[in-house]
Amino acid sequence: MSADAPSVLLVNLSKSWGGGEKWFFTCSKELIEERWNVRLITYKNSQLSQRLKESNIPHDEIKLASWSMLNPFKLTKVRNLISAFNPSYLLLNSSVELKVVGLAGKWASVPHILLRRGLSFPFKNNFVNHWYISRILTGFMANSYDVWKPFVERFPQTKALEHTIIPNGVDTRFYQPELQQKHHIGIVARLSPEKGIDMALRAFAIVRANFPEAHLHIWGIGDEGIRLIELSQELGVEEEVTFHGFHHEVTPLLARCGIFVLPSNKGEGTSNALIEAMSVGIPAVAFDVPSMRETIIHEETGLIVDSYEAKSLANALKKLMNDENLRQNLGKGARKRAVEVYAQQHATVKLMNWLQGLT
């Protein structure tokens, strides 16, 4: 560890893998490449901790819950982990981390205790959360305006903190456009209710009536998996839908699709899957939920569907499948926007500049 380099401790205690975990993993690699001193605290045996082990990135594994803030032994253990690394910046991911690791960081006299949010729904509006945001946090970072806005509206004291909006990044140098199968549709998402995969299946069943060669690829795992497989059978499209499960690097596979669908029924923040699809030149179709209009420019990089229903989604998909020039032009626009706005190197520079500019 270099004594002169900035030191940042990243904390993500999620057990599963998703966009936030990917951000913390990528961020740690990028900062290490920039010769920062980086360490992480993760949940014991989580998917993030496994990826860190494979990449030889230094980290500590612990088990914590929100009530751990009442346990002096847990707090002392976390304080000791923090003090041993002695970071200038402590970057947190959730309310549990704020209440436990944030409190321990305050006890360890960390100068900058920061919260990063990538979800459009804020913490619960209660006294405890208001107290922690007012007394523990020194800075707040969101990955989109539609994430920042509701958080600040619920917790106005956030405005007094150092704050910034930095979108997620994608390695556009690695994710190069490849040969696409124009009637193959791709989805990358956790198989959970808020991701709207059931709506996508219903829309795909409508599309199949006009495009019998169409195929739907779904990458992801989750509690809804069995129900969604059964739904594809009920709709009579089980032969044309492939559930691929979880893949660490899905983008090279996604790059062979002609259209990307993000059927979420809640806000996404900056969706990693979406900007990765954009980076390989795939036009996206998504419902008009928070943050989508920040990422997708309607009829320039993809299509935004106003009405949350299967027929409307199907009509947008058919529009692209019927018009190859439109599909290709939107794909080129998506690639251009990914390079100009969401390139990982830009996001990393913004993060480093923000951290080093904190007072």
N, C-alpha and C positions, 0 to 999 in steps of 0.2 A: 504494500500500500504506500503510495507516494504521499509524503507529508505536505507537499505543496498543492496537490490536486484537490478540487472540491470533493466532498464526501456526501453521498445521498443514501439514505436507507429507505427502501421501497417496501411497503407492507400490503400484502393481498392474502386474506385468509379464506378465500373461497375454496371449497373442496373440488368443484367441477371446473371444466375448462370452457371459457367463453371469450367474448370480445375484450372484456376488462383484463382477463388473465393474459391474453395474447399481447395486449398493450404493455403490461408490466414486464413480460418476458422480452419483448422487442426493445423496450426502453432500456432495460438493463444491459442488453447486448450493445446497443448503440452508444450508451454512455461509457461503457468499458472501452469500446473502440476509440472514444474521444479521450481516453486516459483519465476518466473520473474514477474515484474510489466508490465502488458500488457494492451493496449488500442487500439481501432481501430477507424478510420474515414471511413465511408461508404456513399454511395449515399442514399439519403432519400427514405425509403420504398423499397429498393432493396431486392433481394432474400437473399443476404448475411446478410443484417441488420436483416431480419426476423429470420434467423438461429441463429444469435448472441443473439437476444432477448430470443429465446427459450432456449438457453444455459446459459443465465445470464452472458454473457461476456460483460464487459464495452465497450461502443462505443459511438461515436457521429455521427449524420446523418446530411449531408449537401447536397446542390445542387451546383455543379460547372460545368463550361465548360472551354475550353481553353482560351476564352477571359476574364475569370474572373481574370486573372493576371493583366488586365488593370483597374480593379475595386478596388480602395483603400479600400472600405468598406468590400468587400469580403476578400481581403488579410488581413485586420486587424482582421476580425472575425476568420479566420483560424489561424493567428499568436497567437491570444489569446487562442484558443483551445490548441495549441501546448504548449504555455508557461505555461498553467495551469497544464499540465501533466508533463512538464519538462523532456522529454525523453533524454536518451543518444544516442538512435538510432531511425532514422526515415526511415522506409522502404516503398518505393513507388512501384507502379505497372505499370504505363503508362505514356505517354508523358504529358497528361493533369495534372496528379498529380505532375509530375516534375515541370511543369511551374507554377503551383499555390501553391500547398502544399510545394513543394521543396523550392520555393522562400520564402514563409512564414516561413519555417523552418530555412532558412539562416538568416532571419530577427530576428528569435527567438533564434539564436545562438546555434542551435542543433549541437553537435560535429560531428555526423556521419549521413550524408544524403545519402541514398543508394537506388539503383534501382534494382528491380528483374524483369527479363524477362523470359517468358516461351514460346514465339513465335519465330519462326525462321526468320521472316522478321523484320528488324530493323525500327527505326523511319525514317521519311522523311529526306532526305539529304538537310537541309537548314540551313541558318545562325543561326536562333533562337535555333534550337536543338543543334547545335554545341556550341553555347554560354552557354546554360544551362548545358550541360554535362561538359564543361570545368570549369564553374564558380560556379556551385551549387553542383554537385555530389562529394562525397568523396569515393564512392565505388560502385561496380557493381557485381551483382550475376546473373548467368544464370542457367537453369536447365538441360542444355545439351551443349556439345561442338558445335553442329550444330546451337545452338542459340547464343552462345558466338561469334563464328567465324565471321558471317556476320555483327554483331553489331560492332565488333572491326575494321573490314575492312572499314566500313562506317565512324566510329568515332574513328580514331586511338588514340585520346587523352584518350580513355578508358583504354589503357594499363598503363597509369601513375597512375590510380586509384587503390585502393585496390580491388582485384577482385577474384572471385572463381566460381566454378561450383559445384552445389549441386543438384542432381536429386530429383524429387518428391519422396515422401515415401508412403508406404501403410502399414496399420496395419495388418501384417501377423499373429498376434496372434488372430485376430478376423476373418479374411477371410480364413477359413479353407476349404480344398477341400471337395466337396460333391458329391453325386451321379449325374453322368452326363448322358444326353441323347445324344448319339454320333452324331446323324444326325440333331440335333438342333443347329442352328447358331445364335450367338448373336452379336448385335452392340449396343454400347452406345455412343451417339454423339448428338451434337446440329444439328437440321435439317436445315442446311445451305449449300450453294453450295460447299464450300471448303472441306466439310466432305465427299463428294463422295458417298452419300447414293444411288443416282441414278445408279452409276456404280455397286454397290453391288446388287441392285435389278435386273439389267440386268444379272449379273453373276449368281444370284440365279435362274433365269428363265432357264438358261442353265443347271444348276445342277439338277433341278427338273426333267428333261427329263430322267436322269439316277437313281435318288433317289426320287421316288414319296412320300416317307415318310418324306422327309426333311421339316423343318420348319424354318423360319427366324423370329427372335424376334428383334425389334428395340425399344430401350428406348431413349427418348429424345423429345424435342419440338423445334419449330423454324418456320421461315417464309416459309420454303419449305414443310411443312407438307402436305398441301392439294395437291400440285403438285406430291409429292411422292406417296400418296395414289392413285391418278389417274394413275400414271405410273404403279403401281402394278396391277391395273385393266387392263390397256392396255396390259401388259405382260401376263395376265391370271393367276397370282399367288396370287390374293387378298385373297383367302381362306387359303393360306399357309404362309402368312406374317401377323404378329401381330404388330401393332403400340401401344406400351404400354403407351406412354406419359412420363411425368417426374416422377422420383422416387428419393427421397433423398438417399436411401440406396439400390442401384440396384444390388450390387454384390451378395447378397444371392440368388437373382433370376437368375443372369447371371451364377452362379455356376452350374446350372442345364443344361447348354448348353454344347455341346461337342467341339465347335470351336468358337473362337472369331475373328471377322473381323474388321480391321481398314482401311477403303477404302479411307482415306484422299488423296487429290491431292496436298496438301501443307504440309510443315513441321509442326510437332506437338510439338516440344520440348519433354519433357518426358510426355507422355500421361497417365493421371491418370487412365482412363478406361483400358488401356492396362496393366499397372502393377497390377491393381486389378484383371483382368482376369488371369494374370500369377500367382498371389498369390493363386488362387483357383485351379491351375493345369490345365488351359485351354490353349492349343496351339493357337497362334495367326497367322493370315494371314494378311499381310499388303503390300502396294505398297512401292517401294524403294524411299521414300521421306526423306528429312532431319530428322535426329534423330532416324529413325527406326533401322538402323544398330547398333546404340548405345544401344538400348533396346533389340531387338530381335537378337539372334544368329541363323542365317539361318541353318535349319535342326538340330538344337540342342534344341531350345526353341520355334520355330515356323517356318514359311515360309515367305520369302520376294519375292514379285513378281516384276520382272524387268520392264515388259511392262505394261503401264497404259491402259489396255483394259479389257473388260468384259470377253472375252474368256480366257485370261491368269489367271485372278482371279478365274474363274470357274474351271480351270484345277487344281489350287492349292487346292481348296476346295475338289474337287473330289479325289485328291491324298490322303488326310487325311481320307476321308470317305470310301475309298477303302481299306485302310491299318490301321486296328485297333491298331496293335502293334506300328506303327509309331505315330499315334495320341496319344496313351498313353505315349510313351517315350518322345515325345516333351512336353506333359503336365507336366510330372515329371521334365523335364529340366527347364520348365518355372517356376514351383513352387520353385525349388532350387535357381534359379537366383533371384527371387523376395525376398526370405528370405535373401540371401547373399548380395545383392546389393541394394535393394529398401525398406528394412524394415524401417518403420517410425522412430523407435528409433535411427537408424543410422543417418538418415537425420536430426533429431532434434539435436543430439550431434554435427554433423558437423556444423550446423547453429550456435549453441551457441558458439562453439570453434572459429568460424570465427569472429563472432561479438565481442567476448571478446578479440580477438587478434588484433583488429584494432587499429592503432596508432593515 
